[in-house]
Amino acid sequence: MRPLKKIIFTLFYIHCFSFFSAQISDTLKMTRKEAEAVFLAKNLDLIAQKLEISQAEARAVQAKYWPNPKLSISEVNLWRTYDIEEQPALIGNWGKNTQISAEIEQVIQTAGKRRKNIELQKIEVEGEKYELQEVLRELKKTVRNTMTEILYNQEQQKIYENQISSIEKLTKSYHNQLSLGNISKAEYIRLKAQEIEFKKKLISLQQEIEDQQLELKGLLMIPSQSYLVITDSFTLPEKQVSELELTQWMEKAKENRPDILRSKNKEKHAEKNLEIQNAMKTPDLAVSIGYDRGGNIMKNFIGVGVSFDLPIFDRNKGNIQEAQLEIQKMKNETRKNRLKSENEVASVFRNYIRTRQVSEEIDDTYESTLDNLLVSHEKNFRLRNISMLEYMDFLDTYIGNKMIILDTKKELNQYYENLQYVVGQDL
């Protein structure tokens, strides 16, 4: 009874999964290019990173402004004082016994601090742009590889759906033959078991596709009730990459990879910060002009002044040393990223070439020959010209070879995308 219970449970599971799949009514069909265009327009991570650039640009604008002047009003007596020399009124009869002092002070940054800070903010804007490029590079790879996985599983799904359709007819025929006593029950069970195995594999594929749908819809900001279908055929990459181009790709990676450009930008940032820290040794000037009424030997006194810190104890040595060390750290980071890019390009390139060599060994007509042979074996099996063992053996061979072809296509697409990723640009 156990095999029968297993079969009933599996069929019930298949029915439930089909029922819930049917609830998804909104099917969206897109090509890979269309899906990528939606990703570029709607992905929230990209939008957030673009806002980071706008924030950096706003900081660059803010850096251009001078500090506001400071106005101070003091020494205003709020009561009348009699033992003073009477002064002319300020407003009407008011002000004859009033003292007041006012001062305006303006800080003037010295040693080019303001200009250097503006330049530093511009470097930060460039850095945010490289951050956007890096986020885009990472997400593009994820989007493209996820679409490749979906196409790969869609193709597998077609294979198993075709086999299920075919084997269901055979199983029905064998059931009729079993009821007539023309075949043994073992033969029927063997065929039915193969049908159930295919259906379980199909369910597993549909679950994998659902997980990939979840990731891709999240990247494209597509509603959960939608079901996304990639309409492209599952083909090999159009561009053929030559082994002679390896050195060229390595150089392109150094020029284009956002992580390298970002570390170079951090070098510039550290160098500009060192300039600012050196400039901080020079104290800023505070120029002031003041007015005093009734607090001096003069009734109305106007004077100018200047103030600045005396750089006796603090010469900003610690910050300067830290900035110098930051430059060395960023240069090491750049060297590390360059070496990393060379290794990654070489490794991915070799994997791509190896996989392409395997794909080139598969004849263009090989897949169609397999399909024709399967049709022939199914026909001969129905006519009882070949045994079930021979038919099942060829069916395993057929499925295995179809998977090898699909695996090769998937790996070649993935290695090609990884090559674009490590080079830092579309090839």
Buried (B, 14 or more C-beta within 10 A) or exposed (E): EEEEEEBEEBEEEBEEBEEEEEEEEEEBEBEBEBBBEBBBEEBEEBEEBBEBBEEBBEBBEEBEEEEEEEEEEEEEEEEEEEEEEEBEEEEEEEBBBBBBBBBEBBBBBBBBBBBBBBBBBBBBBBBBBBBBBBBBBBBBBBBBBBBBBBBBBBBBBEBBBEBBEBBBEBBEBBBEBBEEEEBEEEBBBBBBBBBBBBBBBBBEBBEBBBEBBEBBBEBBEBEEEBBBEBEBEBEBBEEEBEEEEBEEBBBBBBEBBBBBBBBBBBBBBBBBBBBBBBBBBBBBBBBBBBBBBBBEEEEEBEEEEEEBEEEEEEEBEEBBEEBBEBBEEBBEBBEEBBEBBBEBBBEBBEBBBEBBEEBEEBEEEEBEEBEEBBEEBBEBBBEEEBEBEEBBEBBEBBBEBBBEBBBBBBBBBBBBBBBBBBBBEEE
